Amino acid sequence: MLDTPHFQFRQEGNIQNIIWKKAIINTVFNSVCPLLETDNGIFYREPTALEFARKLIQPCISIAGKAGVYLTLQEVETDLVTISSASDGQQISTLQDISRGKQTEIDTLNFEIARLAGEFQMPAEAKDILLLGELIKIKEKINLKNS
């Protein structure tokens, strides 16, 4: 009943791949865009930002693999750039939350992926993901105090 031409529902055989891909892409957007204070189109427009995104995607893919979900850098990057292009000029929710002095969802992204990396004994893979999450938390805390 909710299925429409513009918002379609379908059964998905491998939902874990979609969940992980979405989580990885959200981790990239919600880490990089707020720290650069820029919109979602940055990965579509700026090659150096896309190169940085690859450095976040790769360890996330390794962690997903330990969880039994196998993704490639190319498939995640393709979706990242497609979303970046389609949402060029729009601000990611984490940047909006920080700007409004609200809490962000970074705990369910970077910190959860880092936690899973710890469970899988993959601290090196979690290092940059965790560092960016901590920077977002600092920004969040500063703006919470100032609001």
FINUMI-964622 format. One record per residue (C-alpha): residue in three letters; y, x, z. Coordinates in Angstrom, 2 decimals. Layout:
<recs>
ALA:Y:X:Z
...
</recs>
This chain:
<recs>
MET:0.00:0.00:0.00
LEU:2.33:2.96:0.50
ASP:1.55:4.47:-2.90
THR:4.51:4.37:-5.30
PRO:5.22:6.19:-8.59
HIS:7.62:8.54:-6.76
PHE:5.66:8.94:-3.53
GLN:1.99:9.04:-4.36
PHE:-0.93:9.22:-1.98
ARG:-4.32:10.58:-2.99
GLN:-7.46:11.73:-1.32
GLU:-7.60:15.49:-0.94
GLY:-10.92:17.29:-0.82
ASN:-9.64:20.49:0.75
ILE:-6.88:19.42:3.11
GLN:-6.94:22.66:5.13
ASN:-5.71:24.65:2.12
ILE:-2.79:22.27:1.69
ILE:-1.97:22.36:5.41
TRP:-1.99:26.16:5.52
LYS:0.01:26.50:2.32
LYS:2.63:24.09:3.66
ALA:2.74:25.90:7.03
ILE:3.17:29.30:5.33
ILE:5.92:28.03:3.03
ASN:7.68:26.37:5.96
THR:7.43:29.59:7.95
VAL:9.20:31.45:5.15
PHE:11.95:28.86:4.66
ASN:12.48:28.29:8.40
SER:12.65:32.03:9.13
VAL:14.70:33.40:6.28
CYS:17.22:30.67:5.45
PRO:18.63:30.31:9.00
LEU:18.87:34.06:9.50
LEU:20.70:34.48:6.20
GLU:22.62:31.25:6.85
THR:21.84:30.10:3.33
ASP:20.30:27.17:1.51
ASN:16.72:26.70:0.30
GLY:17.48:27.89:-3.22
ILE:17.71:31.52:-2.10
PHE:14.12:32.34:-3.19
TYR:14.71:30.84:-6.62
ARG:18.06:32.59:-7.12
GLU:17.68:35.95:-5.42
PRO:14.83:38.34:-6.33
THR:15.26:40.41:-3.15
ALA:14.84:37.29:-1.00
LEU:11.68:36.42:-2.91
GLU:10.37:39.94:-2.37
PHE:11.04:39.55:1.36
ALA:9.22:36.20:1.29
ARG:6.16:37.93:-0.17
LYS:6.13:40.23:2.87
LEU:5.83:37.14:5.09
ILE:3.38:35.27:2.89
GLN:0.83:38.08:2.68
PRO:0.06:38.40:6.40
CYS:-0.02:34.62:6.73
ILE:-2.61:34.49:3.95
SER:-4.69:37.09:5.80
ILE:-4.53:35.04:9.00
ALA:-5.45:31.87:7.09
GLY:-8.43:33.73:5.63
LYS:-9.69:34.50:9.13
ALA:-9.45:30.75:9.78
GLY:-11.63:30.12:6.72
VAL:-8.81:29.10:4.38
TYR:-8.49:31.21:1.27
LEU:-5.16:31.25:-0.54
THR:-3.61:33.67:-2.99
LEU:-0.15:35.16:-2.88
GLN:0.50:33.77:-6.35
GLU:-0.31:30.14:-5.49
VAL:1.81:30.18:-2.32
GLU:4.66:31.98:-4.08
THR:4.58:29.54:-7.01
ASP:4.94:26.58:-4.65
LEU:7.65:28.39:-2.66
VAL:9.74:29.00:-5.79
THR:9.16:25.44:-7.07
ILE:10.40:24.01:-3.76
SER:13.27:26.50:-3.65
SER:14.39:25.48:-7.12
ALA:14.05:21.75:-6.41
SER:15.98:22.02:-3.14
ASP:18.64:24.48:-4.31
GLY:21.79:23.79:-2.29
GLN:19.98:22.00:0.55
GLN:19.76:23.44:4.05
ILE:16.39:23.76:5.76
SER:15.99:21.70:8.94
THR:15.92:24.78:11.18
LEU:19.33:25.89:9.92
GLN:20.64:22.35:10.41
ASP:19.22:22.26:13.96
ILE:20.75:25.62:14.87
SER:24.11:24.55:13.41
ARG:24.01:21.39:15.55
GLY:23.00:23.23:18.72
LYS:19.53:21.64:18.75
GLN:16.05:23.04:19.32
THR:14.13:24.06:16.22
GLU:10.51:23.70:15.15
ILE:9.96:27.47:15.01
ASP:7.42:27.30:17.87
THR:5.07:25.29:15.66
LEU:5.44:27.74:12.80
ASN:5.95:31.44:13.49
PHE:4.74:31.40:17.07
GLU:1.66:29.33:16.27
ILE:0.69:31.57:13.36
ALA:1.24:34.62:15.59
ARG:-0.90:33.00:18.30
LEU:-3.72:32.48:15.80
ALA:-3.38:36.09:14.66
GLY:-3.85:37.11:18.29
GLU:-7.00:34.99:18.55
PHE:-8.33:36.73:15.43
GLN:-7.29:40.14:16.80
MET:-4.80:40.70:13.98
PRO:-1.66:41.93:15.81
ALA:-0.32:43.90:12.83
GLU:-0.30:40.78:10.66
ALA:1.62:38.84:13.31
LYS:4.29:41.48:13.97
ASP:6.93:40.48:11.39
ILE:6.19:36.76:11.65
LEU:6.71:36.94:15.41
LEU:9.82:39.10:15.13
LEU:11.51:36.59:12.81
GLY:10.50:33.73:15.10
GLU:12.05:35.56:18.04
LEU:15.29:36.06:16.09
ILE:15.39:32.34:15.32
LYS:14.84:31.57:19.04
ILE:17.76:33.86:19.95
LYS:19.98:32.10:17.42
GLU:18.79:28.74:18.74
LYS:19.52:29.76:22.34
ILE:23.01:31.03:21.51
ASN:23.90:27.82:19.70
LEU:22.38:25.63:22.45
LYS:24.69:27.36:24.97
ASN:27.73:26.95:22.71
SER:27.20:23.26:22.00
</recs>
